[in-house]
Structures are given as C-alpha cells and as structure tokens.
Amino acid sequence: MLSNRSIPRATVIPVLAYPDVNQAATWLCDAFGFSVRLRIGNHRIQLHAADGAVIVREFREGESKAPLGVGCSVTIRIEDADAHCERARAHGAQVTQAPTTYPFGERQYNVVDFAGHSWTFSQSVADVHPQDWGGIAEQL
C-alpha cells in the first residue's frame, strides 16, 4: 500500500463526531493517552492511539441531536477505491459519496452498510505533506 503522510498508517481508523473537536481531542489524549497527529482546520483531528489511530470530527448539520452513534464511521485503507466501491455496490451497499480524489492524497468513497453503519474506504494515491493542503502536523 502506498504511504501518505496525510493519513494515519493504520488499516482501520474509527471516526467519531463531537460538538467540539479540540475539547474531544484534549479529553481523549488526557484520558486514554492518545496524542495529536494532525489538525485539519477546526473540524477534524487525527490522533495516535498506540500503533493505531482515531479521527475526531465536528458534527455535521443535523447530527447534534441525533441518536448515539450517528456521526460515527470507520475508515478502512484499501488498494483500489474504484474496484472496491463497485464490489460494495454489487453486494447492496448504499454509496453515499462516489470515489473522489482529494488534495491530501487520498481517493475515498463513503458507503452505508445493510444495517445503516457508515464506512469510508480510502486509497492513498500520493504522499502529500499536510502543510501542502492546510493541515497542521504535530507528530507525523
């Protein structure tokens, strides 16, 4: 798998939504011993969790009063986003965002599984330093 400094190296990356990502990151670091890897504006923070990773993101519109679990997803790093998306679609997954290549060096798509769980699948397509697209790297 291609390495990219703009995404954690972990294969499975939980993404959790909070009303205040800075407060959430501070609490998670203090309580669980995580450390900040990368800040992305005021809306997303990547955290080191031992040899894994967790991403905290801000609530999206309509999520702040939603049931527990809404706003959470799992990101999985893969080799080929387009082929993976077609396979998921063929098995009945609801694609909510088609494969898209982003300036941070990832080609990603979003899908909802049969039970309503949200997933993001991410293919590294370039090794991009976070400062090249506006991220603030703290511990890469």
Secondary structure, 3 states (H helix, E strand, C coil): CCCCCCCCCCCEEEEEEECCHHHHHHHHHHHHCCEEEEEECCCEEEEEECCEEEEEEECCCCCCCCCCCCCCEEEEEECCHHHHHHHHHHCCCEEEEEEEECCCCEEEEEEECCCCCEEEEEEECCCCCHHHCCEEECCC
